[in-house]
């Protein structure tokens, strides 16, 4: 059991400090991932930024991710995508989620320009369940000419770990349980993170030179 996201970030940072990482940048998935990512970036003394995606879901089940999308339209289509691909809602859902991602990019960063060419990206979230958001961000990173991608996530199901380890250079984790229902069950404290907190953390990195 992990105390909170701060402890999760510190535990991951300890593991990452043992690895030789050239030109690192932490890209955190908000909102919860920003707290974890902040602890990692502080320990590694590197830049922290956010990268954003939204799950694409059926109209009747907003928790069931059939895919995900980024601000530039990069898509991930999950295993159930084809069951819904011809439904009338799908195009509207894609556009709506793409618009929402753009709004959050503007809110958090003010720009959709990323300077990560040649960097080692440490992609961070507070946990993985279905993996849709991470999968689409890996698709996006594949187009960004980065050096390599390290996935740093405190919690993910063991079955997801087996899939994810084939997609990245390395994975660092705290727990990979076989009995998994939700990310929050592995934290003692798992409160919502506000937009204001995300912005505050990001602003603390704005004037630093790396």
C-alpha positions as CSV (number, residue, x, y, z in Angstrom):
1,X,0.0,0.0,0.0
2,X,1.4,3.4,-1.0
3,X,0.7,6.4,1.3
4,X,0.0,8.9,-1.5
5,X,1.2,10.2,-4.8
6,X,4.2,12.1,-3.3
7,X,5.5,8.8,-1.8
8,X,4.8,7.1,-5.1
9,X,7.0,9.7,-6.9
10,X,9.8,9.4,-4.4
11,X,9.8,5.6,-4.6
12,X,10.0,5.7,-8.4
13,X,12.7,8.4,-8.3
14,X,14.9,6.2,-6.1
15,X,14.7,3.5,-8.8
16,X,15.3,5.9,-11.7
17,X,18.4,7.4,-9.9
18,X,20.1,4.0,-10.3
19,X,19.8,4.2,-14.1
20,X,22.0,6.2,-16.4
21,X,19.6,8.5,-18.1
22,X,20.8,11.0,-20.7
23,X,18.9,14.2,-21.4
24,X,15.8,13.3,-19.3
25,X,12.5,15.1,-19.3
26,X,9.5,14.1,-17.2
27,X,6.2,14.2,-19.1
28,X,3.4,13.7,-16.6
29,X,-0.1,12.8,-17.4
30,X,-2.4,15.2,-15.5
31,X,-3.9,15.5,-13.1
32,X,-2.7,12.9,-10.7
33,X,0.5,12.2,-12.6
34,X,1.7,15.7,-12.1
35,X,2.2,15.1,-8.3
36,X,4.2,11.8,-9.0
37,X,6.1,13.5,-11.8
38,X,7.1,16.5,-9.7
39,X,8.8,14.3,-7.2
40,X,10.7,12.4,-9.9
41,X,11.8,15.7,-11.7
42,X,13.0,17.2,-8.4
43,X,15.2,14.1,-7.6
44,X,16.5,13.9,-11.2
45,X,17.0,17.7,-11.4
46,X,15.3,17.8,-14.8
47,X,12.4,19.6,-16.5
48,X,8.8,18.6,-15.8
49,X,6.1,19.1,-18.4
50,X,2.6,17.6,-19.1
51,X,1.3,15.6,-22.0
52,X,-2.4,15.1,-22.3
53,X,-4.9,12.7,-23.8
54,X,-8.5,11.8,-23.4
55,X,-10.3,8.5,-23.4
56,X,-12.8,7.9,-26.2
57,X,-15.9,6.1,-24.7
58,X,-19.3,4.9,-25.8
59,X,-22.2,7.2,-25.0
60,X,-23.7,4.8,-22.5
61,X,-20.5,4.1,-20.6
62,X,-18.2,7.0,-19.9
63,X,-15.8,4.7,-17.9
64,X,-15.2,2.2,-20.7
65,X,-12.3,3.3,-22.9
66,X,-12.4,2.0,-26.4
67,X,-9.6,4.3,-27.5
68,X,-7.9,7.6,-26.8
69,X,-6.8,10.8,-28.6
70,X,-4.2,13.6,-28.3
71,X,-4.4,17.3,-29.2
72,X,-3.1,16.7,-32.7
73,X,-5.5,13.9,-33.5
74,X,-3.2,11.0,-32.7
75,X,-5.4,8.0,-32.0
76,X,-5.2,4.8,-30.1
77,X,-7.8,2.2,-31.1
78,X,-8.4,-0.4,-28.4
79,X,-9.5,-4.0,-28.8
80,X,-13.2,-3.1,-28.8
81,X,-12.9,-0.1,-31.2
82,X,-14.4,-2.0,-34.1
83,X,-17.5,-2.8,-32.2
84,X,-18.3,0.9,-32.1
85,X,-16.5,2.2,-35.2
86,X,-19.6,2.5,-37.3
87,X,-21.8,4.0,-34.6
88,X,-23.1,7.5,-35.3
89,X,-21.7,9.0,-32.1
90,X,-18.0,8.1,-32.8
91,X,-17.0,11.0,-35.0
92,X,-18.6,13.5,-32.6
93,X,-17.0,11.8,-29.6
94,X,-13.6,12.0,-31.3
95,X,-13.9,15.7,-32.1
96,X,-15.3,16.5,-28.7
97,X,-12.4,14.8,-26.9
98,X,-9.8,16.3,-29.2
99,X,-11.3,19.8,-28.4
100,X,-11.1,19.0,-24.7
101,X,-7.5,18.0,-24.9
102,X,-6.6,21.2,-26.8
103,X,-8.4,23.2,-24.1
104,X,-6.4,21.5,-21.3
105,X,-3.1,21.9,-23.2
106,X,-3.8,25.6,-23.5
107,X,-4.8,25.8,-19.8
108,X,-1.8,24.0,-18.5
109,X,0.9,24.9,-21.0
110,X,-0.3,27.8,-23.1
111,X,1.1,26.1,-26.2
112,X,1.1,22.8,-28.0
113,X,4.8,23.1,-29.0
114,X,7.1,20.5,-27.4
115,X,10.9,20.6,-27.4
116,X,11.7,17.0,-26.7
117,X,13.7,16.1,-29.8
118,X,16.6,13.8,-28.7
119,X,15.4,13.6,-25.1
120,X,14.9,10.6,-22.9
121,X,11.2,10.9,-22.0
122,X,10.1,9.6,-18.6
123,X,6.4,9.2,-19.0
124,X,4.6,9.3,-15.7
125,X,1.1,8.7,-14.4
126,X,-0.2,7.8,-10.9
127,X,-1.4,4.4,-12.2
128,X,-2.6,2.5,-15.2
129,X,-5.9,0.6,-15.5
130,X,-7.0,0.1,-19.1
131,X,-3.8,1.7,-20.5
132,X,-5.7,3.6,-23.3
133,X,-4.2,7.0,-22.3
134,X,-0.7,5.7,-22.1
135,X,-1.0,3.8,-25.4
136,X,-2.1,6.9,-27.3
137,X,0.7,8.9,-25.8
138,X,3.2,6.3,-26.8
139,X,1.8,6.6,-30.4
140,X,2.3,10.4,-30.1
141,X,5.8,10.0,-28.7
142,X,6.7,7.7,-31.6
143,X,6.4,10.7,-33.9
144,X,8.5,13.1,-31.8
145,X,12.0,11.8,-32.5
146,X,12.8,11.2,-28.8
147,X,15.8,9.2,-27.8
148,X,13.9,6.6,-25.7
149,X,10.8,6.3,-23.5
150,X,10.9,5.1,-19.9
151,X,7.5,4.5,-18.3
152,X,7.4,5.3,-14.6
153,X,4.1,4.3,-13.0
154,X,3.5,3.2,-9.4
155,X,0.7,0.8,-10.0
156,X,-0.5,-1.3,-13.0
157,X,-2.0,-4.7,-13.3
158,X,0.5,-7.5,-13.9
159,X,-1.3,-8.3,-17.2
160,X,-0.9,-4.7,-18.4
161,X,2.8,-4.7,-17.4
162,X,3.4,-7.7,-19.8
163,X,1.9,-5.7,-22.6
164,X,3.5,-2.3,-21.8
165,X,7.1,-3.6,-21.4
166,X,7.1,-4.4,-25.1
167,X,6.2,-0.8,-26.0
168,X,8.9,1.1,-24.1
169,X,12.6,0.9,-23.3
170,X,12.1,0.4,-19.6
171,X,9.3,0.3,-17.0
172,X,9.8,1.3,-13.4
173,X,6.9,0.5,-11.0
174,X,6.1,0.1,-7.3
175,X,3.5,-2.7,-7.5
176,X,2.2,-4.8,-10.3
177,X,-0.7,-6.7,-8.6
178,X,-2.4,-9.7,-10.2
179,X,-5.6,-8.9,-8.2
180,X,-6.5,-5.5,-9.6
181,X,-9.8,-3.6,-9.5
182,X,-8.8,0.1,-9.5
183,X,-5.7,2.2,-9.1
184,X,-7.0,3.9,-6.0
185,X,-7.2,0.7,-4.0
186,X,-3.4,0.7,-3.7
187,X,-3.2,4.2,-2.2
188,X,-4.1,5.1,1.4
189,X,-4.7,8.7,0.2
190,X,-6.0,9.2,-3.4
191,X,-7.7,12.5,-3.6
192,X,-8.6,14.5,-6.7
193,X,-5.9,16.9,-7.9
194,X,-7.1,20.3,-9.1
195,X,-6.3,22.2,-12.2
196,X,-4.8,24.9,-10.0
197,X,-2.3,22.5,-8.4
198,X,-1.2,21.3,-11.9
199,X,-0.7,24.9,-13.0
200,X,1.2,25.8,-9.8
201,X,3.6,22.9,-10.1
202,X,4.3,23.6,-13.8
203,X,4.9,27.3,-13.1
204,X,7.6,26.3,-10.6
205,X,9.6,24.9,-13.6
206,X,9.1,27.7,-16.1
207,X,12.1,29.8,-15.3
208,X,14.6,27.0,-14.8
209,X,17.3,26.2,-17.3
210,X,18.0,22.6,-18.1
